[in-house]
Amino acid sequence: MAAHDDDQRPDDGVEANTRRIEASVVTDFSDRMSYGGYLDLDTLLAAQRPISRPEHHDELLFIIQHQTTELWLKLVLHELETARDLMRADELAPALKCIARVKHIQKTLTEQWSVLATLTPTEYAQFRGVLGNASGFQSYQYRAVEFVLGNKNAKMMQVFEADAAATAILRHALESPSIYDEFLRLLARSGYPIPADVLERDVTLAWTFRPELVPVFAAIYADPDAHWAAYETCEELVDLEDNFQLWRFRHLKTVERIIGSKPGTGGSSGAPFLRRALELTFFPELYAVRTEIPG
């Protein structure tokens, strides 16, 4: 009680409406790990380097928007690769935990577009020229995430030929089974009738619709209690795809809002190119099965 009384004394040198620093709080970091040191904040906060001259006020927003997206994509890739590896080891529960985390990250990424959408067409036009051909199309982490989810395209590798590290990451993602491949292999090991040619497919190719899988999923959805692990995983994967499509759509609408129908800085057609991405799918059978459910 005495200590609490001491905290409340009005004459302890603390100004009104100011929180008193507790005696136990560490203030000497001459030989201790600090918050800034652990996070390497000197490096992180020095990475925002606007190049417009005179420096445009809104270029910092543009840089931070894309840098934070890349940080989240790094974590998404980390979680998806771990989930895939856990499925390969028949560790479904922790794999689903990774996917659940990714779903929350996806929501953050989608909402983040609303911050960039505060950039008006006039403001962006005033510094867009300094980007040259830099474009989000060149994000190797985004491409790696697509590869891990099954939207593989070896031709995309040529965009990254000048970056050996990025090429190595994408090559590994291209040549590794997708998370869907590993889920289907897990189902096969669990006794589900997954066709052999599906299990032995060339994993460097983009996944395409396999109608013979729909009856397998129809049986799972017909009796969720008897197939709960598989059923839950199907729904988690659908959540992933839904969230990814929402992100793509929000990206498209933000681009339309800021540059309209202008071509992208990287040479793409801009909004039309992004609109076509909405036609891509990761797990088509998990959507097709919904038509087969009675009711």
Secondary structure, DSSP 8 states (H G I E B T S, - for coil): -HHHHHHT-TTSS--TT-----TTS----SSS--HHHHHTHHHHHT------SS--TTHHHHHHHHHHHHHHHHHHHHHHHHHHHHHHTT-HHHHHHHHHHHHHHHHHHHHHHHHHTTS-HHHHHTTGGGGTT--GGG-HHHHHHHHHHT---GGGGGGGTT-HHHHHHHHHHHHS--HHHHHHHHHHHTT----HHHHTS-TTS-----GGGHHHHHHHHH-GGGGHHHHHHHHHHHHHHHHHHHHHHHHHHHHHHHHTT---TTSS-SHHHHHHHTT--S-HHHHHHHHHS--
